[in-house]
């Protein structure tokens, strides 16, 4: 039985009294702070509640000039407008702050930075760029450069992106700068100006010797100039850079060895890649080569053995395709039905997925269109999962 002393009853009213006193102190502190806020701040809230945004903005701006300590509240309200898509309200608020002559310089600079964000959110990239360029020589230079880098990437102005990125060593990596050079090279290749693309790719590899995209594009350049052995050498370099990305050059290697009439050598090389770096794209290419050189039975055995080693749905689809080539006519209708069912499912899963944000796409991207991350897509697709329990 628990011992109980009557004097312990005194503790209950004591604790209650202490709690009441603490609450009173908090309430007094809150009332004191609210009284310290300028009257224009409460007028702004009232206008906002009554759907009078223009008058509310004027009152909020007046509150900042009367008491600069309310500036964080106003900037927070401007960010809220921006997040809600009410960029016009945010722009007017920040423009009014900038135009006031009786506002502190540091607050004016912060208002300029917020205005640049407003323009960026509204898609007015030229105006946003103008704002952040003005801020490059101020105390907000770091933030301004980061926003400029984002703008130049959106505008695909890779030359300016390289310049800004070099000024942000702790923010922009060598990997990203190498990608900017690859973008420049790819654009020159589209214009058939291969001589201009070559130095860009060399610069990309100088910034990032493991840049797979640079090696891939260098191979493409050599192949377009009928320098097929050099193209193969560039694509083979990817094995030392990042082996899973060999899947992206498997078809290129197939065409190169066909052009050189060295199909057997190409088959052995790609078989070795498939053994060490399993990939559905590699399997598809090796399947085609084996089918051409050794016939449907050998192609079927290849896919069957690979499916046992790495069971995947797309691999199973390829097995059905190979089986149809060797199956007797009376069983082909059932195989066709099974294949159409499997294809209907794998088609929905045939996506590349960004490791950063999870965005899925049918095609492979070097830069995620959703989050803007570079080299965040795996060369393998989402249907390449293990079927075993």
Secondary structure, DSSP 8 states (H G I E B T S, - for coil): -----GGGHHHHHHHHHHHHHHHHHHHHHHHHHHHHS-HHHHHHHHHHHTT-HHHHHHHHHHHHHH-GGGHHHHHHHHHHHHHTT-HHHHHHHHHHHHH-TTS-HHHHHHHHHHHHHHHHHHT-HHHHHHHHHHHTTSTTHHHHHHHHHHHHHHHT-HHHHHHHHHT-TTTS-HHHHHHHHHHHHHHHHHTT-HHHHHHHHHHHHHH-TT-HHHHHHHHHHHHHTT-HHHHHHHHHTHHHHHGGGGGGGHHHHHHHHHHTT-HHHHHHHHHHHHHHS--HHHHHHHHHHHHHHH-HHHHHHHHHHHHHHS--HHHHHHHHHHHHHHS-GGGHHHHHHHHHHHHHHHHHH--EEBTTT--EESS--SB-TTT--BT-B-SS-TT------
